[in-house]
Amino acid sequence: MLSRYKGFIVFAGVVLLLLLAIYLTRPAPYNLGSYSASLKNLTPDQRRNVCLGARKINNTYVNPGMVFSFNAMVGPRTIERGFVPSKVIFEGDVIESVGGGICLLSSALYNAVIRSNLQVVIRVAHTKIIRSVPAGLDATVWYGLNDLSFKNNTSAKVKVVALCSYDRLNVSIKGNEPDKLPEIIIEKHKMSEKETLVSVYKKVGGSVEKISEDVYMKP
């Protein structure tokens, strides 16, 4: 009887070690950077576009050295693909366009990317300050024109997670445990009554690097 118990204990120990090994070696186990945005100020149509886009990029893996393109992953914003018309800022003007509101998703992804210390390849700021994210931390997208893309400059896979509820959007980047993650610093300088210069830096340890510098018009 005692030997039977010993055999069971050994077997259970082996199973636990195997499960632990699987857990520790699973792809993208750690949360590198994340961003949460409120959907409360969006219209129902804008919310629908954001959540549809979130489903299209959710659980996407990016291999080392590969570039993730927002427009390539989300695809054309058309009625046939489930997107609906809503208000959007285009070249400083508020217009009605299919997929309106999806810039909140690209902006949330951008914030998660820079907090993960990944390499931003393409990012375009709005021309006017928007309410949904702080100035300097926005990223406008327009299929065929403006894209948001980043490169996985780490040695392991990273995973994009985008979860959308009725009133909240949460975007995060998961990967292997990093050495250090950056602190994001925003500096604003009023250039005139209508223009504001916003500079964004990332601080990693004692090193400070400028991420972006944008001029915004007063809305």
PyMOL commands that set and color helices and strands:
alter all, ss='L'
color gray80, all
select helices_A, chain A and resi 2-25+44-57+70-74+79-81+103-115
alter helices_A, ss='H'
color red, helices_A
select strands_A, chain A and resi 30-38+60-62+67-69+85-90+93-98+119-122+149-151+158-164+168-175+183-190+195-204+207-217
alter strands_A, ss='S'
color yellow, strands_A
deselect
rebuild
show_as cartoon
